[in-house]
Amino acid sequence: MSHHPELQTIRDYVRFATSRFHEAGLYYGHGTDNAWDEAILLVLRALHLPHDINPAVLDARLTKEEQLVLANLIEKRATDRIPLAYLIHEAWFAGLSFYVDERVLIPRSPIAEQIESQFSPWLASPDSVEHILDLCTGSGCIAIACAKAFPRAEVDASDISSEALAVANINVLRHGVEDQVTLHESDLFAALPAKKYDIIVSNPPYVSVEEMLSLPPEYGHEPKLGLEAGAEGLDFVMRILRNAKSYLKQNGIVVIEVGNSQEALMNRLPGMDFTWLEFENDSGGVFVLTAKQLEQVAEIN
């Protein structure tokens, strides 16, 4: 990919990227929601500049090397449809910056809002939370955000993928929570210590086979293991609900994201009294169940 000699300033490249992204008809669901914001993020991060830079700097000229780097990244985003977070190796979640690459899903769960509010009003006393479990932790974003929101709590984070856990470990160290967060290679609960938790939180795979076929090309760059969950998208959430009661304290809660599989789950468990959360920035698909509500459904098949 050669650079474009007529493009010289930061502003030129933001404009050029915006035009290329519009032309390519990209999908925005991994951080920003429009071409202009995506272009600004790509250009500034690639040049190692802060996002709140003085606008006068946008007229600064770029070196030939910088022009080549930007032209290459813009093309990868527009032509190869690689999500921006993978190109700049960064995604934000609950106000925290996370390292990401193709070994993990890009953090984007609305659960972030719940974590920042300490799961209000679901916990009687957030200060007394001692143990939190994050299943299918991926990049570690939920576990680490929980550690920051509950500084006294111990957080266990599990994932079946050793590759994902390598990324989670980078983030645990980046945020200095290695004394608080323990990573486990485990198929859901299988290899976890026998323990009771105040909160079990999960953003498991929940995309149905049918929905996988209709996802924008950007999702093709994410690990399929983190997305696909059987014919109805319920394979993982059902396994979690079946086993969660053994791992929950009496006043504990389960918070799980199931996205578009919400309706299928309600049809599968008509007797379960799900509370579906409402979010400022997202359509939802996240439910809360208390330990007592879980007990009410004797057999989850």
C-alpha positions in Angstrom: 0.0 0.0 0.0 1.6 3.3 -1.1 0.9 6.6 0.6 -1.1 9.4 -1.0 1.3 12.3 -1.5 -1.5 14.8 -1.7 -2.6 13.9 1.8 -0.2 15.6 4.2 -1.9 16.5 7.5 -3.6 14.6 10.3 -6.8 16.4 9.2 -6.3 15.1 5.6 -6.1 11.5 6.8 -9.1 11.8 9.1 -11.1 13.1 6.1 -9.7 10.5 3.8 -10.5 7.6 6.2 -14.0 8.9 6.8 -14.6 8.9 3.0 -13.1 5.4 2.6 -15.2 4.0 5.4 -18.5 5.5 4.0 -17.6 4.2 0.5 -16.9 0.7 1.9 -20.2 0.7 3.8 -18.6 -0.5 7.0 -20.4 -1.9 10.1 -19.7 -0.1 13.4 -20.4 -2.2 16.4 -17.1 -2.6 18.1 -16.4 0.7 19.8 -17.7 3.7 17.7 -21.0 4.0 15.8 -20.0 6.2 12.8 -17.3 6.7 10.2 -16.0 10.0 11.5 -15.4 8.9 15.1 -13.9 5.7 13.8 -11.5 7.7 11.5 -10.5 10.0 14.3 -9.8 7.1 16.7 -7.8 5.2 14.1 -5.6 8.1 13.0 -4.9 9.5 16.5 -4.2 6.1 18.1 -1.9 5.1 15.2 0.1 8.3 15.7 0.2 7.8 19.5 -1.7 11.0 20.1 -4.3 11.6 22.9 -7.9 11.7 21.8 -8.4 15.1 23.5 -5.7 16.8 21.4 -5.6 20.5 20.7 -7.4 20.8 17.3 -4.6 23.0 16.0 -2.4 19.9 15.9 -4.7 18.4 13.2 -2.9 20.7 10.8 0.5 19.1 11.6 2.1 17.4 8.6 3.0 13.7 8.7 6.2 12.0 7.9 6.2 9.6 4.9 6.5 6.6 7.3 3.4 7.9 9.2 1.5 8.3 6.0 2.3 4.7 5.0 1.2 3.4 8.4 -2.1 5.2 8.2 -2.8 4.3 4.5 -2.2 0.7 5.4 -4.5 0.7 8.5 -7.3 2.6 6.6 -7.1 0.0 3.9 -7.2 -3.0 6.3 -10.3 -1.5 8.0 -12.1 -0.6 4.7 -11.1 -3.6 2.5 -10.5 -6.4 4.9 -13.2 -5.3 7.4 -10.9 -5.9 10.4 -12.5 -4.2 13.4 -10.7 -1.1 14.5 -10.0 -2.5 18.1 -7.8 -5.2 16.5 -5.9 -2.7 14.4 -5.1 -0.4 17.3 -5.0 -3.2 19.9 -7.3 -1.2 22.3 -10.9 -1.3 23.4 -12.6 0.6 26.2 -14.9 -0.9 28.8 -16.4 0.6 32.0 -14.0 3.6 31.5 -10.9 1.4 31.4 -8.6 0.7 28.5 -8.0 -3.0 27.5 -5.4 -4.6 25.2 -7.2 -6.8 22.6 -6.3 -8.9 19.6 -7.9 -11.6 17.5 -7.6 -14.1 20.4 -10.6 -12.5 22.2 -13.9 -10.9 21.5 -13.9 -7.1 21.5 -15.3 -5.8 24.8 -18.7 -4.2 24.3 -21.1 -5.6 26.9 -23.7 -3.3 28.4 -22.9 -5.1 31.7 -20.3 -2.4 32.1 -23.0 0.0 33.2 -24.1 -2.4 35.9 -20.5 -2.9 37.2 -19.9 0.8 37.4 -23.1 1.2 39.5 -22.0 -1.8 41.7 -25.0 -3.8 40.4 -27.4 -1.4 42.1 -30.1 -2.0 43.4 -29.5 -5.8 43.3 -27.0 -6.1 46.1 -28.1 -5.5 49.7 -24.7 -4.1 50.7 -22.0 -3.8 47.9 -19.3 -3.2 50.5 -19.7 -6.7 51.9 -19.1 -8.4 48.5 -16.2 -10.8 48.9 -16.3 -13.2 45.9 -17.1 -12.5 42.3 -17.0 -15.0 39.4 -16.7 -14.0 35.7 -17.4 -16.9 33.4 -16.1 -16.7 29.7 -13.9 -13.8 30.7 -12.2 -13.4 27.3 -10.0 -10.2 27.5 -10.7 -10.1 31.2 -12.7 -6.9 30.9 -15.6 -7.8 33.1 -13.4 -9.4 35.8 -11.1 -6.4 35.9 -13.9 -3.8 35.9 -15.5 -5.8 38.8 -12.1 -5.7 40.7 -12.0 -1.9 40.3 -15.7 -1.5 41.4 -15.3 -3.8 44.4 -11.7 -3.2 45.6 -12.2 -5.6 48.6 -13.5 -8.5 46.6 -11.6 -11.5 45.2 -12.5 -12.1 41.5 -12.2 -15.5 39.8 -12.2 -15.4 36.0 -12.6 -18.4 33.8 -12.3 -19.2 30.1 -11.9 -22.4 28.1 -9.4 -20.7 25.8 -5.8 -20.6 26.9 -5.2 -18.0 24.2 -7.9 -15.7 25.6 -6.4 -16.1 29.1 -3.1 -15.0 27.8 -4.7 -11.7 26.7 -6.6 -11.5 30.0 -3.3 -11.8 31.8 -1.9 -8.9 29.9 -4.9 -6.8 31.1 -4.7 -8.0 34.7 -1.1 -6.8 34.8 -1.9 -3.6 32.9 -4.4 -2.7 35.6 -2.4 -3.9 38.5 -5.1 -6.3 39.8 -3.0 -9.5 40.0 -3.6 -9.7 43.7 -7.4 -9.5 43.2 -8.1 -11.4 40.0 -7.3 -15.1 39.5 -7.5 -16.6 36.0 -8.7 -20.2 35.5 -8.6 -22.3 32.4 -12.0 -24.0 32.7 -15.0 -25.1 30.7 -17.4 -22.9 32.6 -17.5 -24.3 36.2 -15.7 -27.5 35.5 -12.2 -26.7 36.8 -13.2 -24.0 39.3 -12.6 -24.3 43.1 -15.7 -25.3 45.1 -16.7 -21.9 46.4 -19.7 -19.6 46.9 -19.9 -16.3 45.1 -21.8 -13.0 45.8 -22.0 -12.3 42.1 -21.7 -14.6 39.1 -21.5 -12.5 36.0 -21.1 -13.7 32.4 -21.1 -12.6 28.8 -21.0 -16.1 27.3 -21.3 -17.1 23.6 -25.0 -16.6 22.7 -25.3 -16.3 18.9 -27.5 -18.9 17.3 -26.2 -20.8 14.3 -28.7 -19.0 12.1 -27.7 -15.5 13.4 -24.0 -16.4 12.8 -24.8 -16.5 9.1 -26.2 -13.0 9.0 -23.5 -11.2 11.0 -21.5 -8.4 9.3 -18.1 -9.4 8.0 -16.4 -7.6 10.9 -17.5 -10.4 13.2 -15.7 -12.9 11.1 -12.4 -11.7 12.6 -13.6 -12.5 16.1 -13.0 -16.0 17.6 -16.1 -18.1 16.7 -15.7 -19.9 20.0 -16.7 -16.7 21.7 -19.8 -16.2 19.7 -21.6 -19.4 18.6 -23.9 -21.2 21.0 -25.9 -23.8 19.2 -29.2 -23.8 17.3 -30.9 -21.3 19.6 -27.9 -19.6 21.1 -28.6 -21.0 24.5 -26.1 -23.8 24.9 -23.9 -21.9 27.4 -26.5 -19.9 29.3 -28.4 -23.1 30.1 -25.3 -24.8 31.4 -24.5 -21.8 33.6 -28.1 -21.6 35.0 -28.1 -25.4 35.7 -24.9 -25.1 37.8 -25.0 -21.6 39.2 -27.0 -22.4 42.3 -24.3 -24.6 43.7 -21.9 -21.6 43.5 -24.1 -18.8 44.7 -24.4 -17.4 48.2 -27.9 -17.1 49.7 -28.1 -13.5 48.8 -26.1 -13.9 45.6 -27.1 -12.7 42.1 -26.4 -14.0 38.6 -26.0 -11.4 35.8 -25.8 -12.8 32.2 -25.9 -11.2 28.8 -27.8 -13.2 26.1 -28.3 -10.6 23.5 -30.7 -11.5 20.7 -31.3 -15.0 22.3 -33.5 -13.3 25.0 -36.8 -14.4 23.5 -35.5 -18.0 23.0 -34.4 -18.2 26.6 -37.8 -16.9 27.9 -39.6 -19.5 25.8 -37.2 -22.3 27.1 -37.8 -21.3 30.8 -41.3 -19.9 31.0 -41.3 -20.4 34.8 -38.2 -18.3 35.5 -38.8 -14.8 36.8 -36.1 -13.0 34.8 -35.5 -9.3 35.4 -34.3 -7.8 32.1 -32.2 -4.7 32.6 -32.6 -1.4 30.7 -29.5 0.4 29.6 -28.8 4.0 28.5 -26.5 3.0 25.6 -27.7 -0.4 24.5 -30.7 -2.5 23.6 -30.1 -4.9 26.5 -30.4 -8.6 26.5 -29.0 -8.8 30.0 -30.9 -10.4 32.9 -30.5 -10.6 36.7 -31.6 -13.6 38.8 -31.3 -13.9 42.5 -30.2 -17.1 44.2 -33.8 -17.4 45.5 -35.3 -17.1 42.0 -32.9 -19.8 40.8 -34.0 -22.1 43.5 -37.6 -21.8 42.4 -36.9 -23.6 39.2 -36.2 -27.0 40.4 -35.0 -28.6 37.1 -33.4 -26.6 34.3 -33.2 -28.9 31.3 
